[in-house]
Every structure is written in structure tokens, then in C-alpha cells.
């Protein structure tokens, strides 16, 4: 009897029951993002979805990056099976399709852009805290105005 209890204790210590529950408990959600405010349907919309403050600040390592076509000055993207959590979205209208956010000689963007929560920064992009949102429903729809 002591041997069985010892074996059960060792198994429980090596493979806690919570780890089995966590594997199946990761909830997935669908994110729908609607972009409006573009002055034309020329070019495309560059969209970055970030899942941490770190990849929000580093534009070279997004969680998800997409090019979206624009129709009638509107663009929509749907992403399925995102794990629940915090996200932020940043996007810009790449009118000339050169894959860069064009800026003037002072570094101020001359192509329109937008962030989740329609957040705006004063001297640069808005903070992660201003742009982040929680994804914890089966489906979440957000709207971003590009200006």
C-alpha cells in the first residue's frame, strides 16, 4: 500500500494535474479588425498585430504581419484561433506600395496610420498601454481609423 501511494505521489509530482488542464484550457478567439478613414484605395494597408510590449516596440519582430488590400477606402482582416490575451494593432496606408512608412525630412509620417483604441502618440507612436486591448471572447471586432 505504501508503495502504491509513493508511486502515485511521484507521478503527481512529475506530471501535475494542472498541466493537463492548462493544455486544453487555452482559449482561442477570432479577431476582426475594420479599418476606415483612408483617402484612397491605392496601395495596401500594412498591419501588425503585437502580443507583447516588446514586439510592439520592435517593428522588426511582429507577432503577425499582413498586407491587406483596400476596397472603397476600407479594409478588413479576420484572424482566427488567436490565444486569449493582450494585443495591440498598428497599421499604415502604404499608398505607393514601397513597403515603408514614408516620412518628411523631420521623420514625421506623410502616409496615414492608426493604432488600436485609435490611440495617438504626441512625439512618436502611442504607448503599449494606450494601444493594447484584451482578447477574451469568442469573437472581438475592433475598428481603427487611419489618418
C-alpha positions in Angstrom: 0.0 0.0 0.0 2.8 2.4 0.9 4.5 1.6 -2.4 1.3 2.5 -4.4 1.0 5.8 -2.5 4.7 6.5 -3.2 4.2 5.8 -6.9 1.1 8.0 -7.1 3.0 10.8 -5.3 5.9 10.6 -7.7 3.6 10.6 -10.8 1.7 13.6 -9.4 4.9 15.4 -8.7 6.3 14.8 -12.2 3.0 15.4 -14.0 0.8 17.8 -12.1 -2.9 17.6 -13.0 -2.9 21.4 -13.6 -0.6 20.9 -16.6 -3.2 18.7 -18.3 -5.9 21.2 -17.6 -3.9 24.1 -18.9 -3.1 22.4 -22.2 -6.8 22.0 -23.1 -7.8 25.3 -21.4 -6.1 27.6 -23.8 -9.0 29.6 -25.2 -8.9 30.7 -28.8 -10.7 33.7 -30.3 -11.4 35.4 -33.6 -10.3 39.0 -34.1 -11.9 41.1 -36.8 -10.3 44.5 -37.5 -12.1 47.1 -39.6 -10.0 49.9 -41.0 -11.6 53.2 -42.3 -10.6 56.7 -43.0 -8.2 56.1 -45.9 -8.3 58.8 -48.6 -7.9 56.3 -51.4 -7.8 52.6 -52.3 -4.4 52.9 -53.8 -1.6 50.7 -52.5 -2.4 48.5 -49.5 -2.6 48.5 -45.7 0.3 47.2 -43.7 -1.0 45.7 -40.5 1.0 44.5 -37.5 -0.6 42.6 -34.6 1.5 42.6 -31.4 1.1 40.3 -28.4 3.6 41.9 -26.1 5.1 45.2 -25.3 8.4 44.0 -26.6 7.3 43.2 -30.1 5.1 46.3 -30.1 8.2 48.5 -29.7 10.3 46.5 -32.1 8.8 46.8 -35.6 11.1 44.1 -37.0 9.6 41.2 -35.0 5.7 41.4 -35.1 3.6 38.6 -33.8 1.6 38.8 -37.0 2.2 41.0 -40.1 -0.2 41.3 -43.0 -0.7 43.3 -46.2 -4.4 44.0 -46.7 -6.0 45.2 -49.9 -8.1 48.3 -49.7 -11.5 48.5 -51.4 -13.7 51.6 -51.4 -11.3 53.2 -48.8 -12.0 50.4 -46.3 -10.0 47.3 -45.3 -11.0 44.3 -43.1 -9.0 41.5 -41.8 -10.1 38.4 -39.8 -7.7 36.3 -37.8 -8.9 33.0 -36.3 -7.5 30.9 -33.5 -5.7 33.7 -31.6 -5.0 32.7 -28.0 -6.8 34.9 -25.4 -4.6 37.7 -24.1 -3.4 41.2 -24.6 -2.8 42.6 -28.1 -2.2 45.9 -29.9 -2.6 46.7 -33.6 -0.7 49.2 -35.7 -1.2 49.9 -39.3 -0.3 52.3 -42.1 -1.6 53.0 -45.6 1.2 52.2 -47.9 -0.2 54.2 -50.8 2.9 53.9 -53.1 3.4 50.2 -52.2 7.1 50.7 -51.3 6.8 48.7 -48.0 7.9 51.7 -46.0 6.1 54.4 -43.9 7.1 57.5 -45.8 8.2 60.4 -43.7 9.3 64.0 -44.3 12.8 65.4 -43.6 11.9 65.6 -39.8 10.8 62.0 -39.6 7.1 62.8 -39.4 4.9 60.3 -41.3 3.4 61.6 -44.5 1.4 58.4 -45.1 -1.7 57.8 -42.9 -1.5 55.4 -40.0 -3.6 54.2 -37.0 -3.4 52.1 -33.8 -5.8 50.0 -31.8 -8.1 52.0 -29.5 -7.5 54.8 -32.0 -4.6 55.8 -29.7 -2.3 58.6 -30.8 1.2 59.5 -29.6 2.5 63.0 -29.1 6.1 62.6 -30.3 6.0 59.1 -31.7 3.7 56.1 -31.5 1.3 55.7 -28.6 2.4 53.6 -25.7 1.6 49.9 -25.4 -0.7 50.7 -22.6 -2.7 53.1 -24.7 -3.0 50.8 -27.7 -3.5 47.3 -26.0 -6.8 45.6 -25.6 -7.9 42.2 -24.2 -9.0 39.4 -26.4 -11.1 37.1 -24.3 -14.3 36.5 -26.2 -15.1 34.0 -28.9 -15.1 36.9 -31.4 -13.9 40.5 -31.0 -14.4 43.3 -33.5 -12.3 46.5 -33.3 -12.4 49.5 -35.6 -9.3 51.6 -36.4 -9.4 55.0 -38.1 -6.4 55.5 -40.4 -5.5 59.2 -40.5 
